[in-house]
Amino acid sequence: MKRINWHSIRLVLVIFIMIFLYSFSSKRNSVRKINKIEIKFQSKENMFLTHQMVNNLLIQNLGDASRIQKDKVDLNTLENALNHHEMIEKAEVFSTIDGFLNVRVTQKTPILRVLSENDSYYLDHKGNKMSLSPNFSARVPLLMGELSKEKRKAYLTLFTEIKKDDFLDKNITGAQIMPSGNVVLTNRSFDYKIAFGKPINVKKKLKNYKAFFHHAIKDTLIKEYKEINLMFTQQVVCKK
């Protein structure tokens, strides 16, 4: 008489039970409804959007979350809807087993505010327009006049470098692009103008300005300067 292989039978039973439990839990998980939406901003800076604004965007594309089953939620569609918002750099949407819909939002960072005859808006480092927000005003240089798309790239390099530097970010408050293409900057602390010239040798010119400022601030004559000329990369020329 052939002996029964109980070890093999137990193994088959264990596999069967595991498949049953997995199928059962998957079925229950698929019919589970979204019971909460958790929205987190990846940075506490540039709070152009509120949790309610993001929630409203989700509702527009999701409807009443409490009535929707988890497996009916198209996460890619929700991410795309958020990523198309002009204030959002990147959005991640994912759900958890307990029925939570998690949303992680990274907002765009403006580097410049443009004030033209008919409009006022921000630009980020990629040159994308961002509308002003009633919730937050970014401390960035104010550019008077329109910045055309054709000439935008070189000037954005300048303002990106300003934004990246803590001192320049706080010190440079305004900008004007002259018909010649030269840039004139204004600073927060004194009345002098900064003749930057065309947006070339950007890092060198900004380095020269920082060196000048940290040296000149020790001298009371800095209050008498009317113009700081950075066009010559080998020297800084001051005019009274």
Beta strands, then each sheet from edge to edge (+ up, - down):
strand 1: 36-41
strand 2: 88-95
strand 3: 100-107
strand 4: 110-115
strand 5: 120-124
strand 6: 129-131
strand 7: 142-144
strand 8: 172-177
strand 9: 183-187
strand 10: 193-197
strand 11: 227-229
strand 12: 237-239
sheet 1: 1+ 3+ 2-
sheet 2: 6+ 5- 4+ 7+ 8+ 9- 10+ 11+ 12-
end
